[in-house]
Amino acid sequence: MENIKALDEAYVAHTYGRFPVTLVRGEGSLAYDEEGKEYVDMGCGIAVNSFGYSDSLWAEAVKEQLTRLQHTSNLYYTAPCARLAQLLCQRTGMKKVFFGNSGAEANECAIKVARKWAQENKGKEYATIITLKNSFHGRTLTTLAATGQEHYHELFQPLTPGFVHAEPGNLEDMERLLKENRAAAILVECIQGEGGVIPMDSDYLRGVEKLAETYHVLLMVDEVQTGNGRTGTYMAYMHAGIHPDVVSTAKGLGGGLPIGACRMGERVQDVLGAGDHGSTFGGNPVVCAGALSIVERLDEAFLRSVREKGDFIRQSLEGRPGVAGVFGRGLMVGVEPDPAFGKTAGEIVGECLRKGVMFLTAKNRVRLLPALNIPMETLRKALNVLLEVMGEKA
């Protein structure tokens, strides 16, 4: 059998700390390696495979479009792109959508919208965008600058200027930065995913919305990881009842194919004109056809099931040996190990992998991002393995 790990080591840039597993196929929430070993996947490609592996409705939608028209430039119209934009706006009350290929591109678009809007409505000097410390907004130079974690910045100076970072949960610090800077917008995550699965309090988010209104800046929400049903509402900001001007999303929207979407509300729907922005692959008809099959199924009954599974995870883990705390919403969960048991999140994930369950980490926490339709018996099996590993002292 071909040695895939050796080929990867020889020819792929060493930007990932891969687990020692070569996956060859998957079905639902189960993945299989080259030796036939079965794994319960509790990460689904980092919140990407919304309905798991080889979902039949998604695969059929993709296959049908693939045999009709796999790509055309954005100089022409295609039905999947237009229909997906319509659905995304109808589900949120937003007015326009720009399609790219990733979360970073969706956030790049949001930043460009904010800068152009501020230049036209406040003045050229109003360009600063306020984000939160411990945030994560992407790996391009500009979205790295937006990211509020210094260790991501160290090797890539100079970054794009015009970003400052507020203390999460601290409205006084946010207002201080609004007073000290000529701001165009505020950009926040409702749950800091890469920052450790840290939810922002709903009162805080409503307070940020009020400050944005008071200081005449845009409110932008990064829903790259939290969106598309992940937290039990269609978008995570809906838990707080706020109304952002711009919302970025990606990951679970495509069901496994690359897509990013930047939604724009009424205030900014006409900011971008012809030639202001673009993407060769953005709005690709095959990817949009797959995304349509995902979003169409995220109705209230399905979202309720996501919330119920999230409650089940919390009830199963809270207060158990080795568990110091459980954080997050819906099926975006962070589990903090009890230091008394002597295991790091990375060590726990490694042990679980050997036992046939694939978890992720986020800072010092074990991260759970299972498929939104994971069967309860499969979820229970994965949690039992996690509890077994976390409850054993090192």
C-alpha positions in Angstrom: 0.0 0.0 0.0 1.2 3.5 -0.9 2.8 5.3 2.1 0.6 8.4 2.2 2.3 9.7 5.4 5.7 9.6 3.7 4.4 11.3 0.6 2.8 14.1 2.7 6.0 14.5 4.7 8.1 14.8 1.5 5.8 17.1 -0.6 3.3 19.0 1.6 4.3 22.2 3.4 4.8 21.4 7.1 2.1 23.8 8.3 -0.1 21.2 10.2 0.6 19.1 13.2 -1.2 16.0 11.8 -2.4 13.1 13.9 -0.9 9.7 12.8 -4.0 8.6 11.0 -4.7 8.5 7.2 -8.5 8.7 6.6 -9.8 7.1 3.4 -13.6 7.2 3.7 -16.5 8.2 6.0 -20.2 7.7 6.5 -22.3 9.9 8.7 -20.3 10.6 11.9 -18.0 7.7 11.4 -14.6 7.8 9.6 -12.3 4.9 8.6 -8.5 4.8 8.2 -6.4 2.9 5.6 -6.4 -0.2 7.9 -10.2 -0.2 8.3 -10.3 1.2 11.9 -13.5 3.0 12.7 -13.5 6.4 14.4 -16.3 8.5 15.8 -15.7 12.0 14.4 -16.4 14.7 17.0 -14.7 17.5 15.0 -16.3 17.1 11.5 -13.5 18.9 9.7 -13.5 21.7 12.3 -17.2 22.4 12.1 -17.4 21.9 8.3 -19.2 18.6 7.6 -22.5 19.8 8.9 -24.3 16.6 8.1 -21.3 14.3 8.4 -19.6 12.3 5.7 -21.2 11.4 2.4 -24.5 12.9 3.3 -26.8 11.7 0.5 -28.8 14.9 -0.1 -25.7 17.0 -0.2 -23.9 14.6 -2.4 -26.8 14.3 -4.9 -27.1 18.1 -5.1 -23.3 18.5 -5.7 -23.3 15.6 -8.3 -26.3 17.0 -10.2 -24.7 20.4 -10.5 -21.3 19.0 -11.3 -22.6 17.3 -14.4 -24.4 20.5 -15.6 -22.0 23.4 -15.0 -19.0 23.1 -12.7 -17.7 26.7 -13.0 -18.2 29.9 -14.8 -16.7 33.3 -14.0 -18.7 35.9 -12.1 -19.3 37.8 -15.4 -22.3 35.5 -15.8 -25.3 34.5 -13.7 -25.9 31.0 -12.3 -29.0 29.8 -10.5 -27.3 28.1 -7.4 -25.5 31.3 -6.6 -28.6 33.5 -6.8 -30.8 31.1 -5.0 -28.3 30.6 -2.2 -27.9 34.4 -1.7 -31.7 34.7 -1.6 -32.0 32.0 1.1 -29.2 33.4 3.2 -30.8 36.9 3.2 -34.3 35.5 3.9 -33.0 33.5 6.9 -31.4 36.6 8.5 -33.1 39.7 7.2 -29.8 40.8 5.5 -29.9 42.4 2.1 -26.9 41.4 0.0 -24.3 38.6 0.0 -20.7 38.4 -1.3 -19.4 34.9 -1.9 -15.7 33.9 -1.4 -14.0 30.6 -0.6 -13.2 30.7 3.1 -13.8 32.4 6.4 -10.8 34.6 6.1 -12.1 35.8 2.7 -15.5 36.5 4.2 -13.8 38.5 6.9 -11.6 40.3 4.4 -14.8 41.4 2.6 -16.4 42.6 5.9 -13.3 44.7 6.6 -13.4 46.2 3.1 -17.1 47.0 3.5 -16.4 48.7 6.9 -13.5 50.8 5.5 -15.4 52.0 2.4 -18.6 52.7 4.4 -16.7 54.7 6.9 -14.8 56.7 4.2 -18.0 57.6 2.5 -20.0 58.3 5.7 -17.5 59.5 8.3 -14.3 60.5 6.6 -11.1 58.9 5.2 -9.4 58.9 8.6 -12.1 56.7 10.1 -10.6 53.3 9.4 -9.9 51.6 12.7 -11.7 48.3 13.4 -12.1 47.2 17.0 -11.9 43.4 17.7 -11.6 41.5 20.9 -8.5 40.1 22.6 -8.3 36.3 22.2 -10.3 36.5 19.0 -9.5 34.6 15.8 -10.5 36.0 12.4 -8.3 34.2 9.8 -4.7 33.7 8.5 -4.3 36.3 5.8 -2.1 39.2 6.9 -5.2 41.5 7.4 -7.3 38.9 9.3 -4.2 38.1 11.4 -4.1 41.8 12.3 -7.7 41.6 13.2 -7.0 38.5 15.4 -6.5 39.5 19.0 -3.8 36.9 19.8 -0.2 38.1 19.8 1.4 34.7 19.2 -0.2 34.7 15.7 1.4 38.0 14.9 5.0 37.5 15.9 6.5 36.0 12.8 4.6 38.0 10.2 5.3 41.6 10.9 4.4 44.2 9.7 0.7 43.3 9.7 -2.0 45.4 8.2 -2.5 48.5 10.3 -5.8 49.8 11.7 -6.9 47.2 14.3 -7.1 47.5 18.1 -8.3 44.9 20.5 -10.7 45.3 23.5 -11.0 43.2 26.6 -13.8 40.6 26.0 -16.9 41.2 28.2 -15.7 44.7 29.2 -18.0 47.4 27.8 -15.9 50.1 29.5 -12.8 49.0 27.6 -14.8 48.9 24.3 -16.1 52.4 24.9 -12.6 53.6 25.7 -11.3 52.4 22.4 -14.2 53.9 20.6 -13.3 57.3 22.1 -9.6 57.0 21.5 -9.7 55.8 17.9 -11.4 57.0 14.7 -13.3 53.8 14.3 -15.2 52.3 11.3 -16.5 49.2 12.9 -16.6 46.6 15.7 -16.0 43.0 14.8 -16.8 40.3 17.4 -17.3 36.5 17.7 -20.3 35.4 19.8 -18.2 32.4 20.9 -14.4 32.6 20.6 -13.8 29.2 19.0 -10.0 29.1 18.4 -9.6 31.1 21.6 -10.9 28.3 23.8 -14.7 28.0 23.1 -15.4 31.1 25.2 -19.0 32.4 24.9 -19.7 36.1 25.0 -22.5 37.0 27.4 -25.8 38.1 25.7 -25.9 41.3 27.8 -22.4 42.1 26.7 -23.3 41.6 23.0 -26.3 43.8 23.4 -24.1 46.4 25.1 -21.7 46.3 22.2 -24.6 46.9 19.8 -25.7 49.9 21.7 -22.1 51.3 21.7 -22.0 50.8 17.9 -25.1 52.8 17.6 -23.9 55.6 19.9 -20.6 56.0 18.2 -21.9 55.6 14.7 -19.8 52.5 13.7 -20.8 49.3 12.1 -21.4 46.2 14.1 -19.9 43.1 12.4 -20.1 39.5 13.7 -17.8 36.7 12.7 -19.9 33.6 12.4 -17.3 31.5 10.5 -17.4 28.7 13.1 -20.5 29.5 15.1 -23.0 29.9 12.2 -25.2 27.6 10.2 -26.9 25.9 13.1 -23.8 25.1 15.1 -25.0 26.7 18.3 -28.7 25.7 18.0 -29.9 28.8 16.3 -29.3 29.6 12.6 -26.7 32.2 13.6 -25.2 32.5 17.0 -25.9 36.2 17.3 -29.6 35.3 17.3 -29.3 34.0 20.9 -28.6 37.6 22.0 -31.3 39.2 19.7 -28.8 41.7 18.2 -29.0 43.0 14.6 -25.5 43.2 13.0 -24.7 45.3 9.9 -22.4 42.7 8.5 -22.1 38.9 9.2 -19.4 36.6 7.9 -19.6 32.9 7.7 -18.0 29.8 6.1 -17.2 26.3 7.4 -20.5 24.5 7.9 -22.2 26.5 5.1 -20.7 24.4 2.4 -21.1 20.9 4.0 -17.6 20.0 3.0 -16.8 22.2 0.0 -15.0 25.6 0.4 -17.3 28.6 0.6 -17.3 31.9 2.5 -20.2 34.4 2.6 -20.3 38.0 3.8 -23.8 39.2 4.4 -24.6 42.9 4.4 -27.5 44.6 6.1 -29.5 47.6 5.0 -27.0 50.3 6.0 -24.2 48.7 3.9 -26.0 46.8 1.2 -24.9 49.1 -1.6 -21.4 50.0 -0.3 -19.6 47.6 -2.8 -20.0 48.5 -6.4 -18.7 46.9 -9.6 -14.9 46.3 -9.4 -14.7 47.1 -5.6 -14.2 43.4 -4.8 -14.2 40.0 -6.5 -13.3 36.3 -6.3 -12.6 34.0 -9.2 -14.1 30.9 -7.5 -16.6 32.8 -5.2 -20.2 31.7 -5.8 -19.1 28.5 -7.6 -22.3 26.8 -8.8 -21.3 23.3 -7.5 -20.4 24.6 -4.0 -23.5 26.8 -3.9 -25.7 23.8 -4.8 -24.2 21.9 -1.9 -24.7 24.8 0.4 -28.3 25.1 -0.6 -28.9 21.5 0.5 -27.4 22.3 3.9 -29.3 25.6 4.7 -32.6 24.3 3.5 -32.6 21.7 6.2 -31.7 24.0 9.1 -35.4 24.6 10.2 -36.5 25.2 13.7 -37.3 21.5 14.4 -33.7 20.6 13.4 -32.2 23.4 15.3 -34.1 22.3 18.4 -32.5 18.9 18.1 -29.1 20.6 18.0 -29.9 22.4 21.3 -31.1 19.2 22.8 -27.9 17.4 21.9 -25.9 20.3 23.4 -27.9 20.0 26.6 -27.2 16.2 26.7 -23.4 16.8 26.3 -23.4 19.3 29.1 -25.5 17.1 31.4 -23.3 14.1 30.6 -20.0 15.9 31.4 -20.6 18.5 34.1 -19.4 17.5 37.5 -17.8 14.2 36.3 -14.3 13.1 37.4 -11.6 14.9 35.4 -13.9 17.7 34.1 -13.3 21.2 35.5 -15.9 22.9 33.3 -18.0 22.7 30.2 -18.4 25.8 27.9 -20.2 26.8 24.7 -23.6 26.4 23.1 -25.3 23.7 21.1 -22.8 21.5 19.4 -19.9 23.8 19.9 -18.5 22.7 23.2 -15.2 23.2 25.1 -14.4 20.8 28.0 -11.7 22.0 30.4 -9.7 19.2 32.1 -9.3 19.2 35.8 -5.6 19.9 36.5 -5.7 17.5 39.5 -5.9 14.6 37.0 -2.6 15.7 35.4 -3.6 15.5 31.7 -3.5 18.3 29.1 -6.2 18.7 26.5 -3.8 17.4 23.8 -3.0 14.3 25.8 -6.7 13.6 26.3 -7.4 14.0 22.6 -4.5 11.7 21.7 -5.7 9.0 24.1 -9.3 9.3 22.7 -8.0 8.9 19.2 -6.3 5.6 20.1 -9.7 4.5 21.4 -11.4 5.4 18.2 -12.9 8.9 18.9 -11.6 12.0 17.1 -11.8 15.2 19.3 -10.1 18.6 18.8 -8.4 21.1 21.1 -8.9 24.8 21.6 -6.3 26.3 23.9 -6.4 24.3 27.1 -9.8 22.7 26.3 -11.0 19.6 24.5 -13.2 20.9 21.7 -16.4 19.1 20.4 -17.8 20.0 17.0 -19.7 16.9 15.9 -22.0 16.7 12.9 -25.3 18.5 13.6 -27.2 15.3 12.9 -25.0 12.9 14.9 -27.1 10.0 16.2 -27.6 10.0 20.0 -26.2 6.5 20.4 -23.0 7.6 18.5 -22.8 10.8 20.6 -23.2 8.8 23.8 -20.4 6.4 22.8 -18.0 9.3 22.1 -18.8 11.0 25.4 -18.3 7.7 27.3 -14.8 7.4 25.8 -14.0 11.0 26.7 -15.2 10.5 30.3 -13.1 7.4 30.6 -10.0 9.1 29.4 -10.5 12.3 31.4 -11.4 10.4 34.6 -8.2 8.4 34.6 -5.3 10.1 36.4 -2.1 10.5 34.5 
